[in-house]
């Protein structure tokens, strides 16, 4: 089972990859994430702002020379590519 993958800000690595491992239900104040090192964490979300994590591109697009071919074009996607 593959979950939605996202990028979350990190003070040391700038961006960390994570998977959303629990479906969001209306009113939830956080997303349950699993980091690449298998650590489980809660990512707080602001329901009134735009503080949702950036979606991660599929692995098939990693290393793409033409950035316009990426499904999601934002800072972590460009840096990872």
WOQUIJO-V83494 format. One record per residue. N is the residue number from 1. RES is the residue in one letter. PSI is psi in radians with two decimals (* if undefined). OMEGA is omega in whole degrees, 0 to 359 (none if undefined). NEAR is the number of other ideal C-beta (glycine too) atoms within 12 Angstrom. Layout:
# WOQUIJO-V83494
N/RES/PSI/OMEGA/NEAR
N/RES/PSI/OMEGA/NEAR
This chain:
# WOQUIJO-V83494
1/X/2.18/180/7
2/X/2.25/179/11
3/X/2.93/176/19
4/X/2.30/180/26
5/X/2.47/185/30
6/X/2.94/172/33
7/X/2.33/175/33
8/X/2.55/180/33
9/X/2.54/180/22
10/X/2.31/183/20
11/X/-0.47/182/8
12/X/-0.81/185/7
13/X/0.04/183/17
14/X/-1.01/176/15
15/X/2.43/175/26
16/X/2.51/177/28
17/X/2.47/179/32
18/X/2.82/175/33
19/X/2.41/173/29
20/X/2.06/187/31
21/X/0.05/177/23
22/X/2.29/179/18
23/X/2.43/176/11
24/X/2.34/175/21
25/X/2.47/182/12
26/X/2.26/181/8
27/X/-0.25/177/8
28/X/2.44/180/18
29/X/-0.07/180/16
30/X/2.89/174/22
31/X/2.40/175/29
32/X/2.13/184/25
33/X/2.66/171/32
34/X/2.10/179/26
35/X/2.95/181/25
36/X/-0.46/179/19
37/X/0.26/178/14
38/X/0.04/177/11
39/X/2.37/176/18
40/X/2.34/178/17
41/X/2.82/176/24
42/X/2.19/180/19
43/X/1.94/182/31
44/X/2.45/178/18
45/X/2.55/178/24
46/X/1.88/184/14
47/X/-0.31/181/16
48/X/-0.17/180/8
49/X/-2.79/179/8
50/X/0.88/185/9
51/X/0.50/176/16
52/X/2.60/180/23
53/X/2.69/177/32
54/X/2.43/177/29
55/X/2.56/181/24
56/X/2.49/178/32
57/X/2.69/175/28
58/X/2.64/181/19
59/X/-0.54/182/14
60/X/-0.38/181/10
61/X/-0.07/180/22
62/X/2.30/180/19
63/X/0.18/180/14
64/X/2.25/180/20
65/X/-0.60/182/10
66/X/1.83/184/10
67/X/-0.38/179/19
68/X/-0.22/178/13
69/X/-0.20/180/17
70/X/2.47/177/25
71/X/-0.70/181/20
72/X/2.18/182/25
73/X/1.76/178/20
74/X/3.07/187/22
75/X/-0.92/182/15
76/X/-0.57/179/27
77/X/-0.74/179/27
78/X/-0.79/180/20
79/X/-0.71/180/21
80/X/-0.64/181/27
81/X/*/none/26
